[in-house]
Amino acid sequence: MNRAFVVKPKNETDIRFLANLFDKLGVSSTLINQEELEDFGLSVLMKEADKSKKINRDIIFKKLKL
């Protein structure tokens, strides 16, 4: 199946509980850190971005103020 849940537990107790629950249910799970979660969110936004438009390099650098 190509679908997944993202669950953000409140504390270490919840993390252990969920890890045990997933294990008992036979559901694979992976614990990721905050940086990996942000990377995942960025990849989702990049996939949803409109790639049909082209932007001049000068405009990008102006926005970045380089």
C-alpha positions as CSV (number, residue, x, y, z in Angstrom):
1,M,0.0,0.0,0.0
2,N,1.3,3.5,-0.8
3,R,-0.2,5.4,2.1
4,A,1.1,6.2,5.5
5,F,0.2,8.1,8.7
6,V,2.4,10.7,10.4
7,V,1.8,10.7,14.1
8,K,3.5,13.2,16.4
9,P,3.5,11.9,20.0
10,K,3.5,14.3,22.9
11,N,6.2,12.6,25.0
12,E,8.5,9.6,25.4
13,T,5.7,7.5,27.1
14,D,3.5,8.0,24.1
15,I,6.4,7.1,21.7
16,R,7.0,3.8,23.6
17,F,3.2,3.0,23.7
18,L,2.8,3.6,19.9
19,A,6.0,1.7,19.0
20,N,4.7,-1.3,21.1
21,L,1.2,-1.0,19.6
22,F,2.5,-0.9,16.0
23,D,4.8,-3.9,16.8
24,K,1.8,-5.9,18.2
25,L,-0.3,-5.0,15.1
26,G,2.5,-6.0,12.8
27,V,2.7,-2.5,11.3
28,S,6.1,-1.3,10.3
29,S,7.1,2.1,11.8
30,T,10.1,4.4,11.9
31,L,10.8,7.0,14.4
32,I,12.2,10.2,12.8
33,N,13.6,13.4,14.3
34,Q,12.4,17.0,13.8
35,E,14.8,17.7,11.0
36,E,13.7,14.6,9.0
37,L,10.1,15.6,9.6
38,E,10.8,19.1,8.2
39,D,12.6,17.5,5.2
40,F,9.6,15.3,4.5
41,G,7.3,18.4,4.6
42,L,9.5,20.3,2.2
43,S,9.5,17.4,-0.2
44,V,5.7,17.3,-0.1
45,L,5.6,21.0,-0.9
46,M,8.1,20.6,-3.7
47,K,6.0,17.8,-5.3
48,E,2.9,20.0,-5.2
49,A,4.7,23.1,-6.6
50,D,3.7,24.4,-10.1
51,K,6.7,23.5,-12.2
52,S,5.2,24.8,-15.5
53,K,6.4,28.4,-14.9
54,K,10.0,29.5,-15.5
55,I,11.4,32.4,-13.5
56,N,14.4,34.5,-14.5
57,R,17.5,33.9,-12.4
58,D,17.8,37.7,-11.6
59,I,14.3,37.7,-10.1
60,I,15.2,34.8,-7.8
61,F,18.4,36.5,-6.6
62,K,16.5,39.8,-6.1
63,K,14.0,38.0,-3.9
64,L,16.9,36.4,-2.0
65,K,18.6,39.8,-1.8
66,L,22.0,38.4,-3.0
